[in-house]
Amino acid sequence: MAEVQQGKVSLVGAGPGDPGLMTARALELISEADVIFYDRLIPPDALAGAREDAELIYVGKMPGTVHNPQEDINRRIVEAGREGRKVVRLKGGDPFIFGRGGEEAEELADAGIPFEVVPGVTAAIAVTATAGIPLTHREDSAGVAFVTGHRDGEADAGIDPDGSLALFPGTLAFYMGVKRLAENAADLISGGRPADQPAAAIERGATPHQRVVTATLGTIAETVEREGIRPPALIVIGDVVRHHEKLAWFKKRPLFGRTVVVTRARKQAGRLAAMLRGQGAEVIEMPVIESETIEASDPRIEEPFRQLREGAYDLVCFTSPNGVSAFFELIAGAGLDARVLAGATVAAIGPGTARTLRPRGIEPDLVPDRAVAEGLLERLESEALEGKRVLIPRAETARDVLPDGLESRGAEVTIMPLYRTVPVQPDDSVIKAAASADAMTFTSASTVSSLLAAVPGGLPGPVNVSMGPITSEALREAGLEVAIEAGSGSLEGLVNATAKVLS
């Protein structure tokens, strides 16, 4: 009987709630895992990179409940490791900062199961930074203490029975501190902490829903109750809180407090979503399209590819980032690289397509200012095209403006269809959430038609932001209003346009 291979468990910190603050190692382990046990407070889309066949198991806890007791979680992690699986235990914040990662690591050590610990950005560091509260400051604090707001089995002892915490000469950061805030504040004051010392409560920090209230140690509990601050929230006590108003950069971002829908295919949505989050938006990813690769054995690909390898083409025109990705997947599958384009002039339809080419070793020779076929034709006006052989790797269905325009100037054009765009039906829950968003972004005409196939008539709530003139035309033809159009036809332009229309 074959011996079962020993597994490995990775205790992984997912950070405070902003997916951009997850570590590269965390994302790598998530992509490799056979099974992932995940908590309640992990960032949105933290599991997006998991394998399709990975087992995802929710083991989150709600405050004040006994759902998913820690002993049961420990047992299930150990069992998965014994089965020889790659296990990720994904925890909000940092595993070893009030995350019970130490207990889980001890269970694994006792069971003889290999494990590693991947640190995460813990809440006290992240949310105070986004709130503009430096935990240490040359004028105000030479140290910081991370403190739990409650202790199991010590409900009557108070948080500071001997007064040592009250006399700590620095900043106090309380995790899980809302429930017993009044009692803890009273303990600190009775222990000698000044009642008029600045204090703050940061709810859902480092997320688009962040709220910050400030008061004094003597009034913070009353303020938190009045303002309806609820967990998860961090309580900060110390003179450093006085810097909040001046340094509160997070809420000053142009899209803070706004919700924006991204309709791109899931594989292409990541960069746009990250850029929008970087401007403060909450992002709802609602892909209404996806790309299907056409088999390389298709004669529409096979013969042009053979001629490309023989150096038959004078000009190769890339019309989208998707086309670039599909093209390089094709040549990589044949054991080739960017050198297959040697000797040909390379044109990109716009800045986004050009940016996709550069990491693959290609600096395009021609890039128009306008990211549309008409713009590329204008850019090619000075080129002698009579008798030239042109290859256009693109989607199976696309506008014929570019090939028709090239042929009218005497070029011999070959279209190589590498992928097709197919509609996706979003979940009803995602559609419902998107309906109350502030803006919806469209990056192509196909995202418009596919949205209407999924939601006849479109969504009346969010304003529509268009990538460029072709997308705008598709929206108007569908009877939908275009609130604003990106001037450059790039993702940067789309984000800027969204910020402008929602300002």
C-alpha positions as CSV (number, residue, x, y, z in Angstrom):
1,M,0.0,0.0,0.0
2,A,1.4,3.4,-1.1
3,E,2.3,5.7,1.8
4,V,0.3,8.9,1.9
5,Q,2.6,11.9,1.2
6,Q,2.8,14.3,4.1
7,G,1.1,17.6,3.5
8,K,2.0,21.1,4.5
9,V,0.0,23.8,6.1
10,S,0.6,27.5,5.5
11,L,-0.8,30.0,8.1
12,V,-1.3,33.0,5.9
13,G,-2.1,36.6,6.9
14,A,-4.5,38.2,4.4
15,G,-4.1,41.8,5.7
16,P,-6.6,44.2,7.0
17,G,-9.2,44.2,4.2
18,D,-7.6,45.9,1.2
19,P,-6.6,43.3,-1.3
20,G,-3.7,45.5,-2.5
21,L,-2.1,44.9,0.9
22,M,-1.9,41.1,0.6
23,T,1.7,39.8,0.2
24,A,3.1,38.2,-2.9
25,R,3.7,35.0,-0.9
26,A,0.1,34.9,0.3
27,L,-1.2,35.1,-3.3
28,E,1.3,32.5,-4.5
29,L,0.2,30.0,-1.8
30,I,-3.5,30.6,-2.5
31,S,-2.9,29.8,-6.2
32,E,-1.2,26.5,-5.3
33,A,-3.5,25.3,-2.5
34,D,-5.6,22.1,-2.5
35,V,-7.7,23.3,0.3
36,I,-8.2,26.8,1.9
37,F,-9.7,27.4,5.3
38,Y,-10.7,31.1,5.3
39,D,-11.9,33.6,7.9
40,R,-14.7,36.1,7.9
41,L,-12.6,39.3,7.5
42,I,-10.4,38.4,4.5
43,P,-10.2,41.0,1.7
44,P,-12.7,40.9,-1.2
45,D,-11.6,38.6,-4.0
46,A,-8.8,37.2,-1.8
47,L,-9.8,33.8,-3.1
48,A,-10.0,34.9,-6.8
49,G,-6.6,33.3,-7.5
50,A,-7.5,29.9,-6.1
51,R,-7.5,26.9,-8.4
52,E,-10.8,26.0,-9.8
53,D,-10.6,22.5,-8.1
54,A,-9.4,23.9,-4.7
55,E,-11.7,23.1,-1.8
56,L,-12.8,26.4,-0.1
57,I,-14.0,26.0,3.5
58,Y,-15.4,28.9,5.5
59,V,-14.4,28.8,9.2
60,G,-15.2,32.4,10.2
61,K,-16.5,33.4,13.6
62,M,-19.0,36.1,14.5
63,P,-18.4,37.9,17.7
64,G,-20.4,36.4,20.6
65,T,-21.2,33.2,18.8
66,V,-19.8,29.6,19.1
67,H,-20.0,29.0,15.3
68,N,-16.8,27.2,14.1
69,P,-15.1,26.6,17.5
70,Q,-11.3,26.9,17.5
71,E,-10.8,23.3,18.5
72,D,-12.8,22.1,15.5
73,I,-10.8,24.4,13.2
74,N,-7.6,23.0,14.6
75,R,-8.7,19.4,14.1
76,R,-9.8,20.0,10.5
77,I,-6.5,21.7,9.5
78,V,-4.5,18.8,11.0
79,E,-6.6,16.3,9.2
80,A,-6.1,18.0,5.9
81,G,-2.4,18.1,6.4
82,R,-2.3,14.4,7.3
83,E,-4.1,13.7,4.0
84,G,-1.0,15.0,2.1
85,R,-2.7,18.2,0.8
86,K,-1.4,21.7,0.4
87,V,-3.4,23.6,3.0
88,V,-3.8,27.3,3.4
89,R,-5.3,28.7,6.6
90,L,-6.2,32.2,5.5
91,K,-6.7,34.7,8.3
92,G,-7.5,38.4,8.4
93,G,-4.6,40.6,9.4
94,D,-1.6,38.7,10.8
95,P,-1.8,35.1,12.0
96,F,0.2,35.8,15.2
97,I,-1.5,39.1,16.2
98,F,-4.8,38.1,18.0
99,G,-5.4,35.7,15.1
100,R,-5.0,32.5,17.2
101,G,-2.3,31.5,14.7
102,G,0.0,30.5,17.6
103,E,-2.6,27.9,18.8
104,E,-3.0,26.5,15.3
105,A,0.8,26.3,14.8
106,E,1.2,24.5,18.1
107,E,-1.5,21.9,17.0
108,L,0.4,21.3,13.8
109,A,3.8,21.0,15.6
110,D,2.3,18.5,18.0
111,A,0.9,16.5,15.1
112,G,4.3,16.6,13.3
113,I,2.9,18.3,10.2
114,P,5.2,20.8,8.4
115,F,3.9,24.3,8.4
116,E,5.0,27.9,7.6
117,V,3.7,31.2,8.7
118,V,3.2,34.1,6.2
119,P,2.9,37.4,8.0
120,G,0.1,39.8,7.1
121,V,-0.3,43.6,7.6
122,T,-2.0,43.7,11.0
123,A,-5.0,46.0,11.6
124,A,-3.3,48.4,14.0
125,I,-0.6,49.2,11.5
126,A,-2.9,49.4,8.5
127,V,-5.9,51.2,9.7
128,T,-4.1,53.8,11.7
129,A,-2.1,54.6,8.6
130,T,-5.2,55.0,6.5
131,A,-6.8,57.1,9.3
132,G,-3.7,59.4,9.3
133,I,-2.8,58.4,12.9
134,P,0.9,57.6,13.2
135,L,1.4,55.0,16.0
136,T,4.7,56.5,16.9
137,H,5.7,60.1,16.6
138,R,8.8,61.9,17.7
139,E,6.8,64.5,19.7
140,D,4.0,62.3,21.0
141,S,4.9,58.6,21.4
142,A,8.1,56.5,21.5
143,G,6.2,53.2,21.6
144,V,3.0,51.3,20.9
145,A,1.2,48.5,22.6
146,F,-1.2,46.1,20.9
147,V,-3.9,45.1,23.3
148,T,-6.9,42.8,23.2
149,G,-10.1,44.5,24.2
150,H,-11.3,41.4,26.1
151,R,-9.7,38.3,27.6
152,D,-11.4,34.9,27.6
153,G,-12.3,33.9,31.1
154,E,-11.4,37.2,32.6
155,A,-14.6,39.2,32.0
156,D,-14.6,40.5,35.6
157,A,-10.9,41.2,36.0
158,G,-10.8,44.2,33.8
159,I,-8.2,44.9,31.1
160,D,-5.7,46.5,33.4
161,P,-5.9,45.0,36.9
162,D,-2.5,46.2,38.1
163,G,-2.5,49.6,36.3
164,S,0.6,48.9,34.3
165,L,-1.1,49.4,31.0
166,A,-2.5,52.8,32.0
167,L,1.1,54.0,32.7
168,F,2.5,52.7,29.5
169,P,4.3,55.7,27.9
170,G,3.0,55.4,24.4
171,T,0.1,54.6,22.1
172,L,-2.4,51.9,23.0
173,A,-4.1,50.1,20.1
174,F,-7.1,47.9,21.2
175,Y,-8.3,45.1,19.0
176,M,-11.8,43.9,19.5
177,G,-12.3,46.8,21.8
178,V,-15.9,48.1,21.1
179,K,-17.9,45.8,23.4
180,R,-16.0,46.6,26.6
181,L,-14.9,50.1,25.6
182,A,-16.6,51.9,28.5
183,E,-15.1,49.5,31.1
184,N,-11.6,49.6,29.6
185,A,-11.6,53.4,29.4
186,A,-12.6,53.6,33.0
187,D,-9.9,51.1,34.0
188,L,-7.3,53.2,32.2
189,I,-8.4,56.5,33.8
190,S,-8.5,55.0,37.3
191,G,-5.0,53.6,36.6
192,G,-3.7,57.1,35.9
193,R,-4.2,57.6,32.2
194,P,-5.4,61.2,31.6
195,A,-9.1,61.4,30.8
196,D,-8.5,64.2,28.3
197,Q,-6.0,62.2,26.3
198,P,-7.0,62.0,22.6
199,A,-8.7,58.7,21.4
200,A,-10.1,57.4,18.2
201,A,-12.2,54.5,16.9
202,I,-11.6,53.3,13.4
203,E,-14.4,51.1,11.9
204,R,-13.7,48.8,8.9
205,G,-10.3,50.5,8.4
206,A,-8.4,50.2,5.2
207,T,-11.6,49.5,3.3
208,P,-13.9,51.9,1.3
209,H,-16.3,51.8,4.3
210,Q,-13.8,53.2,6.7
211,R,-15.2,55.5,9.4
212,V,-13.2,57.4,12.0
213,V,-14.5,59.2,15.1
214,T,-12.3,61.0,17.6
215,A,-12.9,62.0,21.2
216,T,-11.0,61.8,24.5
217,L,-10.4,58.8,26.6
218,G,-13.1,60.0,28.9
219,T,-15.7,60.4,26.1
220,I,-14.7,57.8,23.5
221,A,-17.2,55.2,24.7
222,E,-20.1,57.7,24.6
223,T,-19.0,58.9,21.1
224,V,-18.7,55.4,19.7
225,E,-22.2,54.6,21.0
226,R,-23.7,57.8,19.6
227,E,-22.1,57.4,16.2
228,G,-23.0,53.7,15.9
229,I,-19.5,52.4,15.5
230,R,-19.6,48.6,15.2
231,P,-17.0,45.8,14.9
232,P,-14.6,45.3,13.3
233,A,-13.1,48.5,14.8
234,L,-9.8,49.5,16.3
235,I,-9.6,51.7,19.3
236,V,-6.5,54.0,19.5
237,I,-5.6,56.0,22.7
238,G,-2.7,58.4,22.7
239,D,-1.5,61.9,21.8
240,V,-0.8,60.7,18.3
241,V,-4.6,60.8,17.5
242,R,-4.3,64.6,17.3
243,H,-2.6,64.2,13.9
244,H,-5.7,62.6,12.4
245,E,-7.4,65.6,10.8
246,K,-4.2,66.9,9.1
247,L,-3.0,63.5,7.9
248,A,-6.3,61.8,6.9
249,W,-5.3,61.1,3.3
250,F,-7.5,58.0,2.8
251,K,-10.9,59.7,2.7
252,K,-9.6,62.5,0.5
253,R,-9.1,60.2,-2.5
254,P,-11.5,61.1,-5.4
255,L,-13.6,57.9,-5.3
256,F,-13.7,57.3,-1.5
257,G,-17.2,56.2,-0.5
258,R,-18.2,55.4,-4.1
259,T,-19.0,52.0,-5.6
260,V,-18.0,51.2,-9.1
261,V,-18.9,48.2,-11.2
262,V,-16.4,46.5,-13.5
263,T,-17.9,44.5,-16.4
264,R,-14.7,43.2,-18.0
265,A,-13.9,39.6,-18.2
266,R,-12.6,38.3,-14.9
267,K,-9.1,37.6,-16.2
268,Q,-8.8,41.2,-17.4
269,A,-10.7,42.9,-14.6
270,G,-7.9,42.8,-12.0
271,R,-5.9,45.8,-13.1
272,L,-8.9,48.1,-13.6
273,A,-10.3,47.0,-10.2
274,A,-7.0,47.7,-8.5
275,M,-6.8,51.1,-10.1
276,L,-10.3,52.0,-9.0
277,R,-9.6,50.8,-5.4
278,G,-6.4,52.9,-5.4
279,Q,-8.6,55.9,-5.9
280,G,-10.8,54.8,-2.9
281,A,-13.7,53.0,-4.6
282,E,-15.4,49.9,-3.5
283,V,-15.4,47.7,-6.6
284,I,-18.0,45.2,-7.7
285,E,-16.6,42.8,-10.2
286,M,-19.5,41.7,-12.4
287,P,-18.0,40.1,-15.5
288,V,-20.5,39.9,-18.3
289,I,-18.1,38.4,-20.9
290,E,-15.3,36.0,-21.0
291,S,-12.8,34.9,-23.7
292,E,-12.5,31.5,-25.2
293,T,-9.3,30.6,-27.0
294,I,-9.8,29.2,-30.5
295,E,-7.8,26.0,-31.2
296,A,-4.4,26.5,-32.9
297,S,-5.4,23.7,-35.3
298,D,-8.2,25.9,-36.8
299,P,-7.1,26.5,-40.4
300,R,-7.8,30.2,-39.9
301,I,-4.9,30.2,-37.4
302,E,-2.8,27.3,-38.6
303,E,-1.9,28.7,-42.1
304,P,-1.3,32.3,-41.1
305,F,0.9,31.0,-38.2
306,R,3.0,29.0,-40.6
307,Q,3.5,32.0,-42.8
308,L,4.4,34.1,-39.8
309,R,7.1,31.7,-38.8
310,E,8.5,32.0,-42.3
311,G,8.6,35.8,-42.0
312,A,5.9,36.4,-44.6
313,Y,4.3,39.5,-43.0
314,D,5.5,43.0,-43.3
315,L,3.1,44.5,-40.7
316,V,1.4,43.0,-37.6
317,C,-1.4,45.0,-36.1
318,F,-2.5,44.2,-32.5
319,T,-6.0,45.6,-31.8
320,S,-6.5,44.7,-28.1
321,P,-4.6,43.5,-25.0
322,N,-6.7,40.2,-25.3
323,G,-5.3,39.8,-28.8
324,V,-1.7,40.2,-27.5
325,S,-2.2,37.7,-24.7
326,A,-3.8,35.1,-27.1
327,F,-1.1,35.6,-29.6
328,F,1.8,35.0,-27.2
329,E,0.0,32.0,-25.7
330,L,-0.1,30.6,-29.3
331,I,3.5,31.1,-30.0
332,A,4.6,29.9,-26.6
333,G,2.6,26.7,-27.2
334,A,4.8,26.2,-30.3
335,G,8.0,26.8,-28.3
336,L,8.6,30.3,-29.8
337,D,8.9,33.8,-28.4
338,A,8.9,37.4,-29.5
339,R,11.6,36.7,-32.1
340,V,8.9,35.4,-34.4
341,L,8.0,39.0,-35.1
342,A,11.5,39.9,-36.2
343,G,11.5,41.8,-39.4
344,A,7.9,42.9,-39.2
345,T,6.6,46.4,-38.3
346,V,4.5,46.1,-35.1
347,A,1.5,48.4,-34.6
348,A,-0.7,48.6,-31.4
349,I,-4.1,50.2,-31.6
350,G,-3.6,52.2,-28.4
351,P,-1.6,52.7,-25.2
352,G,-3.2,49.8,-23.4
353,T,-2.3,47.3,-26.1
354,A,1.2,48.8,-26.3
355,R,1.6,48.3,-22.6
356,T,0.7,44.6,-22.9
357,L,3.3,44.1,-25.6
358,R,6.2,45.6,-23.7
359,P,6.6,43.0,-21.0
360,R,6.8,40.4,-23.8
361,G,9.8,42.1,-25.3
362,I,8.1,44.1,-28.0
363,E,8.2,47.9,-28.3
364,P,5.6,48.7,-30.9
365,D,6.7,50.8,-33.8
366,L,3.3,52.5,-34.3
367,V,0.9,53.6,-31.6
368,P,-1.9,56.1,-32.4
369,D,-3.1,58.7,-29.9
370,R,-6.7,57.5,-30.4
371,A,-7.2,53.9,-29.4
372,V,-9.6,53.0,-32.2
373,A,-9.2,51.5,-35.7
374,E,-9.7,54.9,-37.3
375,G,-6.8,56.2,-35.2
376,L,-4.5,53.4,-36.3
377,L,-5.4,54.0,-39.9
378,E,-4.5,57.7,-39.5
379,R,-1.2,56.7,-37.9
380,L,-0.5,54.5,-40.9
381,E,-1.2,57.1,-43.5
382,S,2.5,57.9,-44.0
383,E,3.4,54.2,-44.5
384,A,3.7,52.6,-48.0
385,L,1.2,49.7,-47.9
386,E,0.8,48.8,-51.5
387,G,1.6,45.1,-51.9
388,K,2.5,44.8,-48.2
389,R,1.3,41.7,-46.3
390,V,-0.5,42.5,-43.0
391,L,-1.5,40.2,-40.2
392,I,-4.2,41.1,-37.7
393,P,-4.4,38.8,-34.6
394,R,-7.8,39.6,-33.1
395,A,-11.1,38.4,-31.8
396,E,-13.3,36.1,-34.0
397,T,-15.9,38.9,-34.3
398,A,-14.8,42.5,-34.5
399,R,-15.2,45.6,-36.6
400,D,-13.8,45.5,-40.1
401,V,-12.8,49.1,-40.2
402,L,-9.1,48.3,-39.9
403,P,-8.8,45.5,-42.5
404,D,-11.1,47.3,-45.0
405,G,-9.1,50.5,-44.6
406,L,-5.8,48.6,-45.2
407,E,-7.1,46.7,-48.2
408,S,-8.3,50.0,-49.7
409,R,-4.7,51.1,-49.8
410,G,-3.5,48.0,-51.5
411,A,-2.4,45.9,-48.6
412,E,-3.0,42.1,-48.5
413,V,-4.6,41.5,-45.1
414,T,-4.9,38.3,-43.2
415,I,-7.1,38.1,-40.1
416,M,-6.1,35.5,-37.6
417,P,-9.0,34.9,-35.1
418,L,-7.4,33.8,-31.8
419,Y,-10.3,34.1,-29.4
420,R,-14.0,34.6,-29.2
421,T,-16.0,36.7,-26.7
422,V,-18.9,35.0,-25.1
423,P,-21.5,36.4,-22.7
424,V,-21.6,35.5,-19.0
425,Q,-24.7,35.6,-16.8
426,P,-23.8,37.2,-13.4
427,D,-25.3,35.9,-10.2
428,D,-28.5,37.6,-9.1
429,S,-26.9,38.8,-5.9
430,V,-24.1,40.5,-7.9
431,I,-26.7,42.2,-10.2
432,K,-28.6,43.4,-7.1
433,A,-25.5,44.9,-5.6
434,A,-24.5,46.5,-8.9
435,A,-27.9,48.2,-9.2
436,S,-27.2,50.4,-6.2
437,A,-23.6,51.3,-7.3
438,D,-22.6,54.8,-8.3
439,A,-21.0,54.0,-11.7
440,M,-20.7,51.2,-14.1
441,T,-17.6,51.0,-16.4
442,F,-17.7,49.6,-20.0
443,T,-14.5,48.8,-21.8
444,S,-15.9,47.5,-25.1
445,A,-19.0,47.2,-27.2
446,S,-19.2,43.5,-26.2
447,T,-19.5,44.4,-22.5
448,V,-22.5,46.5,-23.4
449,S,-24.3,43.8,-25.5
450,S,-23.6,41.1,-22.9
451,L,-24.8,43.3,-20.0
452,L,-28.1,43.8,-21.9
453,A,-28.4,40.1,-22.5
454,A,-27.9,39.5,-18.8
455,V,-30.0,42.4,-17.6
456,P,-32.5,43.5,-20.3
457,G,-32.8,47.3,-20.3
458,G,-29.6,47.7,-18.2
459,L,-29.3,48.9,-14.7
460,P,-30.9,52.3,-14.0
461,G,-29.0,53.2,-10.9
462,P,-25.3,53.6,-11.8
463,V,-24.1,56.1,-14.4
464,N,-22.4,54.6,-17.4
465,V,-18.7,55.3,-18.0
466,S,-17.4,54.4,-21.5
467,M,-13.9,53.5,-22.5
468,G,-14.1,55.2,-25.9
469,P,-16.2,56.2,-28.9
470,I,-17.1,52.7,-30.1
471,T,-18.3,51.7,-26.6
472,S,-20.2,54.9,-26.3
473,E,-21.9,54.3,-29.7
474,A,-22.9,50.8,-28.5
475,L,-24.4,52.3,-25.3
476,R,-26.4,54.9,-27.1
477,E,-27.7,52.4,-29.7
478,A,-28.9,50.4,-26.8
479,G,-30.8,53.4,-25.4
480,L,-28.4,53.9,-22.5
481,E,-27.0,57.3,-21.5
482,V,-23.3,57.9,-21.5
483,A,-22.4,59.9,-18.5
484,I,-18.8,60.4,-19.6
485,E,-16.3,59.0,-22.1
486,A,-12.6,58.3,-21.4
487,G,-10.6,60.7,-23.4
488,S,-7.6,58.5,-24.0
489,G,-9.2,55.1,-24.5
490,S,-7.0,53.7,-21.8
491,L,-7.7,52.2,-18.3
492,E,-6.1,55.3,-16.7
493,G,-8.4,57.5,-18.7
494,L,-11.4,55.3,-17.7
495,V,-10.5,55.7,-14.0
496,N,-10.0,59.4,-14.4
497,A,-13.3,59.8,-16.2
498,T,-15.1,57.8,-13.4
499,A,-13.6,60.1,-10.7
500,K,-14.6,63.2,-12.7
501,V,-18.2,62.2,-13.2
502,L,-18.6,61.2,-9.6
503,S,-16.9,64.2,-8.1
